[in-house]
């Protein structure tokens, strides 16, 4: 067979077809690779704190409290006074002089006593009373000038506990604690536009974290559409049930005035 000869126009068309086909294959390969590795992150909600440096609104707050001040303690407290001993009623009887012995023929007479020398015979002494054991005093080492306090200030006489600070860090921690206790009991309903529903639940709490009455719920009218209107009532019921199951809440007692009345939004991102 003889060699096939191409004209100049055919060569140009053939080369252009090869280039176009190669470009098409490259575009298809790039799209396939992009569809395999492209992973879009889930949308996240960020809330910014707008109030900082707030103080707890306690019923009777105090800015600072006095420090406890104790007096200098003595190394050896004074002993308690001992009661005076009772006066002895009985007195020792006077000693009687001894009787002279009877004289016999064999016994020589006793020599006459020299009157110029005093009688050195000791008189009997009364038996001494038993000595009492010396008892150590039991006095208190804390005097009447002890000053109690619950703070660290030395310029005030206030003895109540100072009010706790409630700033941005405390607000964020309280919000996180409430959300963490609600989330395991919350399940948003499914359906058309159900993810757009937003319900607000209000409830009151006792100091021990238990519910005070039944929670109240209302759905934001702007979040209700023609498609999710049948799920609006169920959305509120599940939000109320989540609050009831989360009680009693475990929240810091010093900030009870901040969480005794709560209002929380429930949506699919809770």
Secondary structure as the mmCIF struct_conf table of DSSP 4:
data_model
#
loop_
_struct_conf.conf_type_id
_struct_conf.id
_struct_conf.beg_label_comp_id
_struct_conf.beg_label_asym_id
_struct_conf.beg_label_seq_id
_struct_conf.end_label_comp_id
_struct_conf.end_label_asym_id
_struct_conf.end_label_seq_id
HELX_LH_PP_P HELX_LH_PP_P1 UNK A 2 UNK A 7
HELX_RH_AL_P HELX_RH_AL_P1 UNK A 8 UNK A 37
HELX_LH_PP_P HELX_LH_PP_P2 UNK A 40 UNK A 43
BEND BEND1 UNK A 53 UNK A 53
STRN STRN1 UNK A 54 UNK A 55
TURN_TY1_P TURN_TY1_P1 UNK A 59 UNK A 60
BEND BEND2 UNK A 63 UNK A 63
STRN STRN2 UNK A 66 UNK A 66
HELX_LH_PP_P HELX_LH_PP_P3 UNK A 67 UNK A 68
STRN STRN3 UNK A 69 UNK A 69
HELX_LH_PP_P HELX_LH_PP_P4 UNK A 71 UNK A 74
BEND BEND3 UNK A 75 UNK A 76
HELX_LH_PP_P HELX_LH_PP_P5 UNK A 77 UNK A 88
HELX_LH_PP_P HELX_LH_PP_P6 UNK A 92 UNK A 103
BEND BEND4 UNK A 105 UNK A 107
HELX_LH_PP_P HELX_LH_PP_P7 UNK A 108 UNK A 113
TURN_TY1_P TURN_TY1_P2 UNK A 115 UNK A 116
BEND BEND5 UNK A 117 UNK A 117
HELX_LH_PP_P HELX_LH_PP_P8 UNK A 118 UNK A 119
HELX_LH_PP_P HELX_LH_PP_P9 UNK A 121 UNK A 137
BEND BEND6 UNK A 141 UNK A 142
TURN_TY1_P TURN_TY1_P3 UNK A 144 UNK A 145
STRN STRN4 UNK A 147 UNK A 147
BEND BEND7 UNK A 150 UNK A 152
STRN STRN5 UNK A 153 UNK A 153
BEND BEND8 UNK A 154 UNK A 155
BEND BEND9 UNK A 160 UNK A 160
HELX_LH_PP_P HELX_LH_PP_P10 UNK A 161 UNK A 164
STRN STRN6 UNK A 165 UNK A 166
HELX_RH_AL_P HELX_RH_AL_P2 UNK A 168 UNK A 183
TURN_TY1_P TURN_TY1_P4 UNK A 184 UNK A 185
BEND BEND10 UNK A 191 UNK A 191
TURN_TY1_P TURN_TY1_P5 UNK A 192 UNK A 193
HELX_RH_3T_P HELX_RH_3T_P1 UNK A 194 UNK A 196
STRN STRN7 UNK A 199 UNK A 204
STRN STRN8 UNK A 205 UNK A 205
TURN_TY1_P TURN_TY1_P6 UNK A 207 UNK A 208
BEND BEND11 UNK A 209 UNK A 209
STRN STRN9 UNK A 211 UNK A 211
BEND BEND12 UNK A 213 UNK A 213
STRN STRN10 UNK A 216 UNK A 219
HELX_RH_3T_P HELX_RH_3T_P2 UNK A 221 UNK A 223
TURN_TY1_P TURN_TY1_P7 UNK A 226 UNK A 228
HELX_RH_AL_P HELX_RH_AL_P3 UNK A 229 UNK A 246
HELX_LH_PP_P HELX_LH_PP_P11 UNK A 247 UNK A 247
BEND BEND13 UNK A 248 UNK A 248
HELX_LH_PP_P HELX_LH_PP_P12 UNK A 249 UNK A 249
HELX_RH_3T_P HELX_RH_3T_P3 UNK A 253 UNK A 255
HELX_RH_AL_P HELX_RH_AL_P4 UNK A 256 UNK A 259
BEND BEND14 UNK A 260 UNK A 260
STRN STRN11 UNK A 261 UNK A 266
TURN_TY1_P TURN_TY1_P8 UNK A 268 UNK A 269
#
